[in-house]
Amino acid sequence: MGKINIGAFTDKVVFLKAINSKGELAQLRKNYVPVATVFADVQVQPTSEQIVDGSFVALEKVHVVAYALRGMNTNCIIRWNGSDYNVSSIVYDKAKPFMELDAIKMLLDER
């Protein structure tokens, strides 16, 4: 982890955790419940293009630096700027109470 500027923590980010439940036909369904709302430094990364179901889609990536939250992992999602993002990686700083994470914007049909 590089130098962290807590003065840049100006973006409000909601962390949500997946809770599995069973539907009517015993299929598993994920429900996301809010765990914490924090201020963080969010940087939009260069997007990559991908073909999904025959459509050309630009996947938005974000890099987030925030105070460390226990229990956050790659099964969690974040909500920022009205959109949901799948967390793809988390790195905790061993010397300071911070974490860095990367996340990819969820498509509308992923929820």
C-alpha positions in Angstrom: 0.0 0.0 0.0 1.2 3.4 -0.8 0.7 6.7 1.1 -2.9 7.2 2.1 -4.5 10.6 2.2 -7.6 10.4 4.5 -8.5 13.9 3.3 -9.5 12.3 0.0 -12.2 10.1 1.7 -15.0 12.1 0.2 -17.1 9.4 -1.5 -19.9 7.6 0.5 -19.7 3.9 -0.1 -22.2 1.2 1.3 -20.8 -2.3 1.9 -23.3 -5.1 1.5 -22.9 -8.7 2.4 -24.7 -11.7 0.7 -27.2 -13.7 2.7 -28.2 -16.9 1.0 -31.9 -18.0 1.2 -34.0 -20.7 -0.5 -36.7 -19.8 -3.0 -40.0 -21.7 -3.5 -38.3 -24.4 -5.6 -35.3 -24.8 -3.3 -33.1 -22.6 -5.5 -30.6 -20.5 -3.7 -31.1 -16.8 -3.9 -28.7 -14.1 -2.7 -30.1 -11.2 -0.7 -27.7 -8.3 0.0 -27.9 -6.6 3.4 -26.1 -3.4 4.2 -23.2 -3.9 6.7 -21.6 -0.4 6.9 -21.7 3.0 5.2 -18.3 4.7 5.1 -16.4 7.5 3.5 -13.7 6.4 1.1 -11.5 7.5 -1.8 -13.0 6.0 -5.0 -11.0 6.2 -8.2 -12.5 5.0 -11.5 -10.1 2.9 -13.4 -9.8 2.6 -17.2 -12.7 0.4 -18.5 -12.3 -2.8 -20.5 -14.7 -3.9 -23.1 -16.2 -7.4 -23.2 -18.9 -9.2 -25.2 -21.7 -10.4 -22.9 -24.6 -12.4 -24.4 -23.8 -11.0 -27.9 -23.7 -7.4 -26.7 -20.7 -5.1 -26.4 -20.4 -4.0 -22.8 -17.9 -1.6 -21.2 -17.1 -2.9 -17.7 -16.4 -0.1 -15.2 -13.8 -0.8 -12.5 -13.2 1.2 -9.4 -10.4 1.2 -6.8 -11.5 2.0 -3.3 -9.4 3.0 -0.2 -11.2 3.0 3.1 -10.8 2.3 6.8 -10.6 -1.5 7.3 -13.9 -3.3 8.0 -13.9 -6.8 9.5 -15.5 -9.6 7.5 -15.3 -8.0 4.1 -14.4 -10.4 1.3 -14.9 -11.0 -2.4 -18.5 -12.3 -1.7 -19.5 -8.7 -0.8 -20.6 -5.9 -3.0 -20.3 -2.2 -2.7 -22.9 0.5 -3.7 -21.4 3.8 -4.9 -23.0 6.5 -7.0 -26.2 4.5 -7.3 -24.5 1.5 -8.9 -23.5 -1.9 -7.4 -20.0 -3.3 -7.8 -18.7 -6.9 -7.3 -15.6 -6.8 -5.1 -12.9 -8.6 -7.0 -10.0 -8.2 -4.5 -9.2 -6.8 -1.1 -5.9 -6.0 0.5 -5.6 -5.1 4.2 -2.7 -3.0 5.4 -1.0 -4.9 8.2 0.5 -1.7 9.9 -2.5 0.7 9.5 -6.3 0.3 9.8 -6.9 0.7 6.0 -8.0 -1.6 3.1 -7.8 -1.2 -0.6 -10.2 -3.0 -2.9 -11.0 -3.3 -6.5 -14.5 -3.8 -7.8 -16.3 -4.3 -11.2 -19.7 -2.7 -11.9 -22.5 -5.2 -11.9 -24.7 -5.7 -14.9 -28.4 -5.0 -14.4 -29.4 -8.7 -14.5 -26.8 -9.8 -12.0 -28.8 -8.6 -9.0 
